[in-house]
Amino acid sequence: TRQGGVSVPPFDSFNLGDHVRDEALAVGANRAQLAECLGARPVFLSQVHGTEVLQLSADTVDASVADACVASAPGLACTIMVADCLPVLFAHRSGAVVGAAHAGWRGLAGSGPAAASGAGVLETVFQAFAQAVQSQTGAGSLHQVAAQTLVWLGPCIGPDAFEVGVEVREAFVRHRPEADRCFTRIQPAAETGAQKYLANLPALARLRLAAMGLDRVFGNDGSSRWCTVSTPSRFFSHRRDALRLGSTGRMAACIWLG
């Protein structure tokens, strides 16, 4: 959550983002506190709302460009920073491999070359995750890996707060018509008359995870207690605070092998 740390408003107080105009010394102190708490090195990515996946190693430097990562070495924490987007964590029951993804709507729907096939960041990270599991354990098919994988969804902008346009809905239903149930039609924007929807980000993630055979999914169920926008005392929210306060901090979701 945003609680703890040393950052001052509007980054109060456990801001982990070094790109949001917070004081560098404060961010460094917060990151050091996180590493001490984890007993592992959190590897911070430069997230660009894409589908690139990074295999972490001892040589991986912070700010490497990717929106997902996989680790099979102890002591390296897959770390995803968020302030409305959905963090998704993966763990294989063997204890051999973990992974994490930064899933905003663009990453979920897919971007760049992946967009033509409808593959998004969850599909690409699970592909890399499964390959690592197969390499480490000799596991068989993707289906067998999926059956032994646990997934956790962290806090994100909730389905009562995430207002989007027609283009966002189209990005999902173009390849998966069943995604339509994750959107609620609302009144058009008064100033433009453009049609608007409320999007359920965790439901969209669960839909795509289920399509890959990943049905052991825990955490964010779309209820208000997981909503970053409506819970200011616990969570940073870019949509809630960036315009009003000029900026906001970043939280992190981490998963690692002991």
ABEGO torsion letter per residue (X at the ends): XABEEABBOAAOABBABAAAGBBAAAAAAAAAAAAAAAGBBBBBBBBAGBABBBBBBAABBBGBBBABBBBABBGBBBBBBBAGBBBBBBBBAAGABBBBBBBBAAAAAEBEAAAAAGBBAAAAAAAAAAAAAAAAAGBBBAAAAAAABBBBBBBBBBAAABBBBAAAAAAAAAABAAAAAABBBBBBBAAAGBBBBBBBAAAAAAAAAAAAGBABBBEBAGBAAABAAABAAABBBAAAAAAAAGBBBBBBBBBBBX
